[in-house]
């Protein structure tokens, strides 16, 4: 992208960038709500659109870097609005990452518990020298196969 020379060019560029950020924020907020509601398949269906918007944001950000100074001089009010948009987007991303990390921890706990229950059921029920049942040996457990698709 060439140097932005007019205020109109700068404003148009900033509005385009803010629009991409707003659409991506909306998608992230929708994903967050879906994961919180336990609708993981619906949340996973958003990934292609989210990836496309993230790629577009990256491309727009790369176009922004060499023009940052001229943008701030040509359209200071629009730059301030863009900064607020970015702060709102950052807060939405932070919440999304917290919700996804929680969902990941819960699902990992479920899989670990399932694996240990299966290993306990598969192990022979014998008593040790102390008269108590022996704990199942983790190395003798059968492998657990899971599907990573939702």
N, C-alpha and C positions, 0 to 999 in steps of 0.2 A: 504494500500500500504506500502510495506516495505521501509526502508531507501534507498534513491537513492545513490548508491555507485560509479557509474562510470559517467563520463561526457557524454557518449553516452546515458545512461538511462535518465539523466537530460535533455539533448537536445531533446530526443524523447518525453518526457513528456511535455516539454514546447511547442514544435511544435504542439502536439495534442491539448493542451489548446488554443494556438493561433489560430489553425484552427477552433475550436468551436466558439471562439469569433468572428472570421472573418465571419463565416457563419451566426451567429446571427446578426452581424452588417449589413450584406447585406440584411437580411430579415427585419430588423428594418427600414433600408433606403427605401426598397421597400414599406413597409407599410406606411411610411411617405409620399412618393410620391403618393401613391394611395389615401390616405386621402386628401392630398392637391388637387388632381385632382377630388375629390368628388366621387371616386369609392369605397364607403364604403363596399359594398358586397365583392368585391375582396380583400379589406384589411382584412375583417373579416375572409375570407377563409384562411388567413395565420396564424391564431391564434393557431391552433393545432401544426403546425410545429414550431412556435415560442415558444410555451410552452415546447415542447419536447427538443428543443435546450437549452432553459433556464434551464431546469432540468438537462441536461447533463453538462452545465456550472457550475451549483451548485455542482454537484457531483465531477467534476474535481477540483473545488475550495476547496472542503473539503479534497480531496486527497493532495492538494497543501500545506495546512496549516502546517502539521507536517514536511514537507520536504522543507520548504521555505529557511531555512538557508543553507542546503546542496545544493539546487538548485543554489543559488546565488554564492556559492563557486565553484561548478562544472562547471557552464555554465554562467558566468557573461554577455557575449555578448548576449546570447539568452534571458537572463532575461531583459536586457535593451530593446531588441526588443519587448519582451512581454509587457513591460511597455508602450511603444509607441502604441502598438496595443490596449491596454486597454484605453489609452487616446483618441484614435480615436473612439473607441466604446462608451466611455462616451460622447463625443461630439455628436455622432449620436443619443444616447438615449436622450440627453438633447433636441435636435431638435424635436425628435419624441414626447416627452412629451409635448412640447410647441404646436405642431400641434394638438395633440389629445385633449389638454385642450381647444384650440381654437374651434375645431369642437364640443366639448361638450358644450361650452358656447353658440355657435351659435344655436345648436339644442335645447338647453334648452330655449333660447329666443324665438324660433319659437313655441315651445309647449306652453309656457306661453302666448304668443300673441294669439295663436289659442284658448286657453282656455278662455281668457278674451273676445275674439270676440264671441265665442259661448255663453258665459254667458250673454253678452250684447244683443244678438239676442233673447235669450230665456226669458229675463226679459220683463215684460209688460212695454210698453211705456206710462208712466204716468207723470204728472207734479206734483211737490211738492208745498209746501206753498209759495215758493219764485217765482214761475212761471217758473222755469227751470225744465228740465227733471231730475228725480231722477236717481242716479247712481245705477246700479244693485247691489244687496246685494250678496256678495261673498258666504254667507252661503246658499243661495237659488239656487245657480248654480248647474247645473247637472254635475255629475262626467264625466271626460274625460278618456277614456280607450285608451291606446296606446300599441303597440307591441314593445318589447325591442329587438326583433330580426331584423336583417337588411334585 
